[in-house]
Amino acid sequence: MARVSGPGEGYINGAVSLPLTRRFAAPSPFGRGELLRMPAMFANKEILVKSRIGALILLTITASFIVTPTARAQAAPPATAAETSTVDDTISASEADAAPSRKFITWNEFDGKYVTARVGGGFLYEFNAYAQSDESKQQFAMHPQEKVRDFRVLLKGTFKFFKRPVTYQFGYMYDAALGEWRVRQSGIMVDVPEILGSIFVGRAKEGFSLNKVMVGYAGWTNERFTMNDAMIPILADGVKWLGHDKKHHMLWNLGIFKDWISQKESFSTYDHQVVGRIAWLPKMADTDKTVLHIGLGARYGVPKDHRLQPRSRPESFTAPYFLDTGKFDVNNTKMLGPEVYYRPGSLLIGSEYFFQKVDAPQSGNPLFHGGDVFVSWLATGEVRTYNTRGGYFNGVVPAHSIFSGGRGAWELVGRFSYTDLDGGTLRGGKFWRITPMVNWHMSPNMRLEMVYGYGSLDKFNITGGTQFFQTRIQFQL
């Protein structure tokens, strides 16, 4: 990498360094100042970033003309009562991985005498670039990178030959971390009103954390916060009871999981675990589009081979693991996670915070903790529906899709996250990040994300600052 000497010199990864004209003091919320040097221009780096981001946007706009050509020739279908409602009281074996609520196509659906079937899928493609302080470069080397984030094929439907509702899902996904196709959320769900809910058997989300339960395509940010990814496996195999009590405005889930057939999966870090979550909805009114969700998750787990390695990327999939304790001997882990979400119409405010106590005498029985707080505002007036059976928010459905001549839905998001993996004798690092971003929901099936972030990592006795420039397009069927 070339270096230009002189006052205010600095680096931008992947490009020739140029003189700096400004310095920005980036104060930490914990009272420690940091100095992050900013370039006056990006030179080759700027051209690379702009061209690739421009290519993604052009691809998205082009796709809007070819994905559903017939839809552009007609007005959007009138919204049904279910679509205009801000409360969703349905659930199936797909849970949060349900299909977009407004349909533009039907060729992928089958409705037979004994079974229904729907073929769906999803595709995520992203580009990430970084600007690091000198201290950050001493911690990690980071370079611009584009990558397929997710590619999945889904088959879901209903079995009609049972006396009670029985739904199923089979998910087959490209694991970008392993570079392999693997079975993902798959199983059967049976409605059991006698116990105020449903029973799911198969591979699914554990049920800890509202943000984790939601499918990644529906989230308000491009990645979950660092503590969430460090502590909770994305999936697990087992049995889960999802219940709800409308009269008392309560919902819950309780699951028992065992890695009998998932030992070789990338998500399998625990031999067995018991996970529960309960939520109270003191305010849930469709008339004024208001929801208040107050929940608490609890988790007990025994790591596979009694070895554990909490780690997380800095909310950027192509970045290295900023936070990493390394592997250490563990007997078990216990975790609590309070969560609060308030949705007054088009505004959504939420926060989650996790505490994990690790029974690991040789490492000083560490306590890890972290969480996030965010604000999301749909400037075009849409409202995220809340699912009362699963306790999560659905994806955004634009009032006027670009396929019918509309402008889609525009969402402004701001988030602060913090994670502390320094505990006992372990030094996994401390990291905080501020993330403002914009989501353009062009239709229920298409979305473009434009993200900026600034993060600070305290690790290796160095505190380094990193800027994140990220964009992602996603398609759902």
C-alpha positions as CSV (number, residue, x, y, z in Angstrom):
1,M,0.0,0.0,0.0
2,A,1.4,3.4,-1.0
3,R,1.8,6.1,1.6
4,V,1.9,9.8,1.2
5,S,4.0,11.5,3.8
6,G,3.4,14.9,5.3
7,P,0.9,16.5,7.6
8,G,-2.4,14.7,8.1
9,E,-1.3,11.5,6.2
10,G,-3.6,8.5,6.4
11,Y,-4.9,5.4,4.8
12,I,-8.0,4.1,3.1
13,N,-7.9,0.3,2.7
14,G,-7.4,-0.9,-0.9
15,A,-6.4,2.5,-2.2
16,V,-3.5,4.9,-2.3
17,S,-3.4,7.1,0.8
18,L,-3.9,10.8,0.3
19,P,-3.4,13.8,2.5
20,L,-6.1,14.6,4.9
21,T,-7.7,17.9,5.2
22,R,-9.9,17.4,8.3
23,R,-9.8,15.5,11.5
24,F,-12.9,14.4,13.3
25,A,-13.0,13.7,17.0
26,A,-15.3,10.7,17.5
27,P,-16.2,10.8,21.2
28,S,-17.2,7.5,22.8
29,P,-20.4,7.3,24.7
30,F,-18.3,5.9,27.6
31,G,-16.4,9.1,27.9
32,R,-13.3,8.2,26.0
33,G,-12.3,10.3,22.9
34,E,-11.0,8.8,19.8
35,L,-9.4,10.5,16.8
36,L,-10.5,9.2,13.4
37,R,-8.8,10.6,10.4
38,M,-10.9,11.3,7.4
39,P,-9.6,11.6,3.8
40,A,-10.3,14.6,1.7
41,M,-11.1,12.3,-1.3
42,F,-11.2,8.6,-1.9
43,A,-9.3,8.5,-5.3
44,N,-9.4,5.0,-6.7
45,K,-11.2,3.8,-3.7
46,E,-14.0,6.3,-4.1
47,I,-14.4,5.4,-7.8
48,L,-14.6,1.7,-6.8
49,V,-17.1,2.2,-4.1
50,K,-19.3,4.5,-6.2
51,S,-19.2,2.2,-9.3
52,R,-20.1,-0.9,-7.3
53,I,-22.9,0.8,-5.4
54,G,-24.1,2.3,-8.6
55,A,-24.1,-1.1,-10.2
56,L,-26.2,-2.5,-7.4
57,I,-28.7,0.3,-7.7
58,L,-28.8,-0.1,-11.5
59,L,-29.4,-3.8,-11.1
60,T,-32.2,-3.2,-8.7
61,I,-33.9,-0.7,-10.9
62,T,-33.5,-3.0,-13.9
63,A,-34.9,-5.9,-12.0
64,S,-38.0,-3.8,-11.2
65,F,-38.8,-3.8,-14.9
66,I,-38.2,-7.5,-15.6
67,V,-39.2,-9.4,-12.5
68,T,-42.9,-8.9,-12.9
69,P,-43.5,-7.2,-16.2
70,T,-47.3,-7.7,-16.2
71,A,-47.7,-6.0,-12.8
72,R,-46.5,-2.7,-14.2
73,A,-49.3,-2.6,-16.8
74,Q,-52.0,-2.7,-14.1
75,A,-52.9,-0.9,-10.9
76,A,-51.9,-2.5,-7.6
77,P,-54.6,-4.9,-6.3
78,P,-56.8,-3.4,-3.6
79,A,-55.6,-4.1,-0.1
80,T,-57.6,-6.6,1.8
81,A,-58.6,-6.1,5.5
82,A,-55.8,-8.4,6.5
83,E,-53.3,-6.3,4.6
84,T,-54.5,-3.0,6.1
85,S,-54.5,-4.4,9.6
86,T,-51.4,-3.7,11.7
87,V,-51.8,-6.9,13.7
88,D,-51.1,-10.4,12.3
89,D,-52.8,-13.3,14.2
90,T,-51.5,-16.2,12.0
91,I,-48.6,-18.5,12.2
92,S,-47.3,-21.6,10.3
93,A,-44.3,-23.9,10.2
94,S,-42.4,-21.1,8.4
95,E,-42.9,-18.8,11.4
96,A,-41.3,-15.4,10.5
97,D,-40.0,-16.8,7.2
98,A,-43.5,-16.4,5.7
99,A,-44.1,-15.3,2.1
100,P,-44.7,-11.5,1.4
101,S,-48.3,-10.7,2.3
102,R,-49.3,-9.0,-1.0
103,K,-49.2,-11.4,-4.0
104,F,-48.2,-10.4,-7.5
105,I,-47.8,-14.0,-8.9
106,T,-49.5,-17.3,-8.4
107,W,-47.6,-19.6,-10.7
108,N,-45.5,-20.9,-7.8
109,E,-48.6,-22.1,-5.8
110,F,-50.5,-25.3,-5.8
111,D,-53.8,-26.0,-4.0
112,G,-54.8,-29.6,-4.2
113,K,-57.3,-31.8,-2.5
114,Y,-54.9,-33.1,0.2
115,V,-52.1,-30.5,0.3
116,T,-51.2,-27.0,-0.6
117,A,-47.7,-26.0,-1.7
118,R,-45.9,-22.7,-2.4
119,V,-42.4,-22.5,-3.8
120,G,-40.5,-19.4,-2.6
121,G,-37.0,-18.1,-2.1
122,G,-34.7,-15.3,-1.4
123,F,-31.5,-13.7,-2.6
124,L,-29.2,-11.2,-0.9
125,Y,-26.2,-9.5,-2.5
126,E,-24.1,-6.9,-0.8
127,F,-21.0,-4.7,-1.0
128,N,-19.0,-3.5,1.9
129,A,-16.1,-1.0,2.2
130,Y,-14.2,0.4,5.2
131,A,-12.2,3.4,6.3
132,Q,-9.9,2.6,9.2
133,S,-7.9,4.7,11.7
134,D,-4.3,3.8,12.1
135,E,-5.2,2.0,15.4
136,S,-7.8,-0.1,13.7
137,K,-5.3,-1.2,11.1
138,Q,-3.1,-2.5,13.8
139,Q,-6.1,-4.7,15.0
140,F,-7.3,-6.0,11.6
141,A,-6.7,-5.7,7.9
142,M,-9.9,-4.9,6.0
143,H,-10.6,-4.5,2.3
144,P,-13.7,-3.8,0.1
145,Q,-15.6,-6.9,-0.8
146,E,-18.8,-7.9,-2.5
147,K,-20.6,-11.2,-1.8
148,V,-23.7,-13.2,-2.0
149,R,-25.1,-12.9,1.6
150,D,-27.9,-15.4,1.3
151,F,-29.6,-17.6,-1.3
152,R,-32.4,-19.9,-0.3
153,V,-35.2,-22.0,-1.8
154,L,-38.4,-22.6,0.3
155,L,-41.3,-25.0,0.0
156,K,-44.2,-24.5,2.4
157,G,-47.8,-25.4,2.6
158,T,-50.6,-27.1,4.5
159,F,-51.7,-30.8,4.9
160,K,-55.5,-30.9,4.5
161,F,-56.1,-34.5,5.5
162,F,-55.7,-33.8,9.3
163,K,-58.6,-32.8,11.5
164,R,-56.6,-29.8,12.8
165,P,-54.4,-27.3,10.9
166,V,-51.0,-28.8,10.1
167,T,-48.4,-26.8,8.1
168,Y,-45.0,-27.6,6.9
169,Q,-41.8,-26.0,5.5
170,F,-38.6,-27.1,3.9
171,G,-35.8,-24.7,3.5
172,Y,-32.6,-25.2,1.5
173,M,-30.1,-22.4,1.7
174,Y,-26.6,-21.6,0.4
175,D,-24.4,-21.2,3.5
176,A,-22.1,-18.3,2.5
177,A,-19.7,-19.0,5.3
178,L,-19.2,-22.6,4.3
179,G,-19.8,-22.2,0.6
180,E,-22.3,-25.1,0.6
181,W,-26.0,-25.7,0.3
182,R,-27.5,-26.9,3.6
183,V,-31.0,-27.7,5.0
184,R,-32.2,-24.7,7.0
185,Q,-35.6,-24.0,8.6
186,S,-37.6,-27.1,8.0
187,G,-40.3,-28.9,10.0
188,I,-44.0,-29.4,10.8
189,M,-46.3,-27.2,13.0
190,V,-49.6,-28.5,14.5
191,D,-52.2,-26.3,16.0
192,V,-53.1,-27.5,19.5
193,P,-55.8,-25.1,20.9
194,E,-56.1,-27.3,24.0
195,I,-52.8,-25.8,25.1
196,L,-53.4,-22.3,23.7
197,G,-51.0,-22.6,20.8
198,S,-49.0,-24.7,18.4
199,I,-46.3,-27.4,18.5
200,F,-43.3,-27.2,16.1
201,V,-41.0,-30.1,15.4
202,G,-37.9,-29.7,13.3
203,R,-35.2,-27.1,12.6
204,A,-36.1,-23.5,13.5
205,K,-35.1,-20.5,15.5
206,E,-34.7,-21.1,19.2
207,G,-37.1,-18.4,20.2
208,F,-34.8,-16.2,22.2
209,S,-34.9,-12.5,21.2
210,L,-37.6,-10.9,19.0
211,N,-34.9,-9.7,16.6
212,K,-33.4,-13.2,16.2
213,V,-36.8,-14.8,15.6
214,M,-37.5,-12.4,12.7
215,V,-36.2,-13.5,9.3
216,G,-33.2,-11.4,8.2
217,Y,-35.1,-10.2,5.1
218,A,-37.7,-8.5,7.3
219,G,-35.4,-6.7,9.8
220,W,-35.0,-2.9,10.0
221,T,-31.2,-3.2,9.7
222,N,-29.0,-5.2,7.4
223,E,-27.4,-7.2,10.2
224,R,-28.4,-8.1,13.8
225,F,-26.5,-6.4,16.6
226,T,-23.1,-8.0,17.6
227,M,-24.2,-9.5,20.9
228,N,-27.1,-11.3,19.2
229,D,-24.8,-13.0,16.7
230,A,-22.2,-13.8,19.3
231,M,-24.5,-15.6,21.7
232,I,-27.5,-17.2,19.8
233,P,-27.2,-19.9,17.1
234,I,-29.3,-19.0,14.1
235,L,-31.1,-22.3,14.2
236,A,-31.5,-25.5,16.3
237,D,-33.2,-28.9,16.0
238,G,-35.9,-29.7,18.5
239,V,-39.4,-29.2,19.7
240,K,-41.0,-25.8,20.4
241,W,-44.3,-24.8,21.9
242,L,-45.6,-21.4,20.8
243,G,-48.6,-20.1,22.8
244,H,-50.7,-17.0,23.2
245,D,-53.5,-15.8,25.4
246,K,-55.5,-13.0,23.8
247,K,-57.6,-12.3,26.9
248,H,-54.5,-11.5,29.0
249,H,-52.4,-10.1,26.2
250,M,-49.6,-12.7,26.7
251,L,-47.6,-14.8,24.4
252,W,-44.7,-17.3,24.9
253,N,-42.5,-19.9,23.4
254,L,-40.7,-22.8,25.1
255,G,-38.2,-25.1,23.2
256,I,-36.0,-28.1,23.9
257,F,-33.2,-28.6,21.4
258,K,-30.5,-31.3,20.7
259,D,-27.9,-31.5,18.0
260,W,-28.4,-35.2,17.1
261,I,-28.4,-34.5,13.3
262,S,-26.9,-31.0,13.2
263,Q,-23.4,-31.6,14.5
264,K,-21.8,-30.7,11.2
265,E,-23.8,-27.6,10.7
266,S,-22.2,-24.2,11.0
267,F,-24.8,-23.1,13.5
268,S,-24.3,-26.1,15.8
269,T,-22.3,-24.7,18.8
270,Y,-24.4,-26.4,21.6
271,D,-25.0,-30.0,22.4
272,H,-28.4,-29.2,23.9
273,Q,-30.3,-26.2,25.2
274,V,-33.6,-25.2,26.7
275,V,-35.0,-21.8,25.6
276,G,-38.0,-19.8,26.6
277,R,-39.5,-16.3,26.0
278,I,-42.6,-14.6,27.4
279,A,-44.0,-11.3,26.4
280,W,-46.8,-9.0,27.6
281,L,-48.7,-6.7,25.3
282,P,-50.2,-4.1,27.6
283,K,-51.0,-1.9,24.5
284,M,-52.2,-3.6,21.3
285,A,-54.7,-1.6,19.4
286,D,-55.3,-1.9,15.6
287,T,-57.5,1.3,15.7
288,D,-54.6,3.6,16.5
289,K,-51.9,1.3,15.2
290,T,-50.1,1.0,18.5
291,V,-48.2,-1.9,20.0
292,L,-46.2,-2.1,23.2
293,H,-44.2,-5.4,23.6
294,I,-42.4,-6.1,26.9
295,G,-40.6,-9.4,26.9
296,L,-38.0,-11.6,28.6
297,G,-36.0,-14.4,27.2
298,A,-34.2,-17.1,29.2
299,R,-31.7,-19.7,28.0
300,Y,-29.7,-22.6,29.4
301,G,-27.3,-24.5,27.2
302,V,-24.4,-27.0,27.3
303,P,-21.9,-26.3,24.6
304,K,-20.8,-29.0,22.2
305,D,-17.7,-30.9,23.6
306,H,-17.9,-28.5,26.5
307,R,-16.0,-25.9,24.5
308,L,-17.3,-22.4,23.7
309,Q,-16.1,-19.5,21.5
310,P,-18.3,-16.4,21.5
311,R,-17.5,-14.2,18.6
312,S,-19.1,-11.7,16.2
313,R,-18.4,-9.6,13.2
314,P,-18.9,-5.8,13.4
315,E,-22.4,-6.0,11.7
316,S,-20.7,-6.5,8.4
317,F,-20.6,-10.0,6.9
318,T,-17.4,-9.6,5.0
319,A,-15.4,-8.1,7.9
320,P,-13.3,-10.3,10.2
321,Y,-14.5,-11.3,13.7
322,F,-13.8,-8.1,15.7
323,L,-15.0,-9.8,18.9
324,D,-13.6,-13.2,19.7
325,T,-12.8,-14.8,23.1
326,G,-11.1,-17.9,21.5
327,K,-12.2,-21.4,22.6
328,F,-12.3,-22.2,26.3
329,D,-13.7,-25.0,28.5
330,V,-17.3,-24.6,29.7
331,N,-19.7,-26.6,31.8
332,N,-22.8,-24.6,30.8
333,T,-24.2,-21.1,30.0
334,K,-27.2,-19.2,31.4
335,M,-28.6,-16.2,29.6
336,L,-31.3,-13.6,30.2
337,G,-32.6,-11.1,27.6
338,P,-35.1,-8.3,28.4
339,E,-36.7,-6.7,25.3
340,V,-39.0,-3.7,24.8
341,Y,-40.6,-2.5,21.6
342,Y,-43.0,0.3,21.0
343,R,-44.8,1.0,17.7
344,P,-47.0,4.1,17.5
345,G,-47.9,3.9,13.9
346,S,-45.1,4.4,11.4
347,L,-42.5,4.8,14.2
348,L,-40.9,1.8,15.8
349,I,-38.6,2.1,18.8
350,G,-37.0,-1.0,20.4
351,S,-34.2,-2.3,22.5
352,E,-32.8,-5.7,23.6
353,Y,-30.0,-6.4,26.1
354,F,-28.4,-9.8,26.9
355,F,-26.6,-11.1,29.9
356,Q,-24.7,-14.4,29.7
357,K,-23.2,-16.0,32.7
358,V,-20.7,-18.8,31.8
359,D,-19.9,-21.7,34.2
360,A,-16.2,-21.9,33.3
361,P,-14.0,-22.0,36.5
362,Q,-10.7,-22.2,34.5
363,S,-11.6,-18.9,32.8
364,G,-12.9,-17.1,35.9
365,N,-16.7,-17.7,35.2
366,P,-17.0,-14.8,32.9
367,L,-20.1,-12.6,32.4
368,F,-20.7,-11.2,28.9
369,H,-23.3,-8.6,28.1
370,G,-24.5,-6.4,25.2
371,G,-27.5,-5.1,23.3
372,D,-28.9,-2.4,21.1
373,V,-31.4,0.4,20.9
374,F,-32.9,1.6,17.6
375,V,-35.4,3.9,16.0
376,S,-37.2,3.2,12.7
377,W,-39.5,5.6,10.8
378,L,-41.4,4.8,7.7
379,A,-41.5,8.2,6.1
380,T,-44.1,7.1,3.5
381,G,-46.7,6.2,6.2
382,E,-46.6,2.4,6.2
383,V,-46.8,0.4,9.5
384,R,-44.9,-2.8,10.3
385,T,-47.5,-5.4,11.3
386,Y,-46.9,-7.2,14.6
387,N,-47.5,-11.0,14.8
388,T,-49.3,-11.8,18.0
389,R,-48.7,-15.6,17.7
390,G,-44.9,-15.4,17.3
391,G,-44.2,-12.1,19.0
392,Y,-42.3,-10.4,16.2
393,F,-42.7,-7.8,13.4
394,N,-43.3,-8.7,9.8
395,G,-41.6,-7.1,6.8
396,V,-42.7,-3.8,5.3
397,V,-45.4,-3.8,2.6
398,P,-45.3,-0.6,0.6
399,A,-48.7,1.1,0.1
400,H,-47.7,1.9,-3.5
401,S,-45.2,-0.5,-5.1
402,I,-42.9,0.7,-7.9
403,F,-44.5,-2.0,-10.1
404,S,-47.8,0.0,-10.1
405,G,-46.2,3.4,-10.6
406,G,-45.7,4.2,-6.9
407,R,-42.6,5.2,-5.0
408,G,-42.4,2.2,-2.7
409,A,-41.8,2.6,1.1
410,W,-38.9,4.6,2.5
411,E,-37.6,3.8,5.9
412,L,-35.1,5.8,8.0
413,V,-33.2,3.8,10.7
414,G,-30.8,4.7,13.4
415,R,-29.2,2.2,15.8
416,F,-26.6,2.1,18.6
417,S,-25.2,-1.3,19.6
418,Y,-22.7,-2.4,22.3
419,T,-21.1,-5.7,23.2
420,D,-18.6,-6.5,26.0
421,L,-16.8,-9.9,25.7
422,D,-14.2,-9.1,28.4
423,G,-15.0,-11.3,31.3
424,G,-13.1,-13.4,33.8
425,T,-9.7,-14.0,32.4
426,L,-10.9,-13.7,28.8
427,R,-10.4,-10.6,26.6
428,G,-12.8,-11.0,23.6
429,G,-13.0,-7.2,23.2
430,K,-15.5,-4.4,23.6
431,F,-17.2,-2.9,20.6
432,W,-19.8,-0.2,20.0
433,R,-21.3,1.0,16.7
434,I,-23.6,3.8,15.5
435,T,-25.5,3.0,12.3
436,P,-27.7,5.4,10.4
437,M,-29.2,3.8,7.2
438,V,-32.0,4.1,4.6
439,N,-34.2,1.2,3.4
440,W,-36.1,1.5,0.1
441,H,-38.8,-1.1,0.0
442,M,-39.7,-1.1,-3.7
443,S,-42.3,-3.8,-3.3
444,P,-43.0,-6.6,-0.8
445,N,-40.5,-8.6,-2.8
446,M,-37.6,-6.1,-3.4
447,R,-35.5,-3.9,-1.1
448,L,-32.4,-1.8,-1.4
449,E,-30.4,-0.9,1.8
450,M,-27.9,1.9,2.0
451,V,-25.8,1.9,5.3
452,Y,-23.2,4.0,7.0
453,G,-21.7,3.0,10.3
454,Y,-19.0,4.1,12.7
455,G,-17.6,1.6,15.2
456,S,-15.0,1.5,18.0
457,L,-13.2,-1.6,19.0
458,D,-11.2,-1.9,22.3
459,K,-9.0,-4.9,21.9
460,F,-5.3,-5.9,22.0
461,N,-4.8,-2.9,24.3
462,I,-5.7,-0.7,21.4
463,T,-8.9,1.3,20.6
464,G,-9.5,1.6,16.9
465,G,-12.2,3.3,14.9
466,T,-13.7,2.0,11.7
467,Q,-16.2,3.6,9.2
468,F,-18.5,1.2,7.3
469,F,-20.0,1.9,3.9
470,Q,-22.5,-0.9,3.0
471,T,-25.2,-1.5,0.5
472,R,-27.4,-4.6,-0.1
473,I,-30.2,-5.6,-2.5
474,Q,-32.6,-8.4,-1.7
475,F,-35.3,-10.2,-3.6
476,Q,-38.0,-12.5,-2.2
477,L,-40.5,-14.8,-3.9
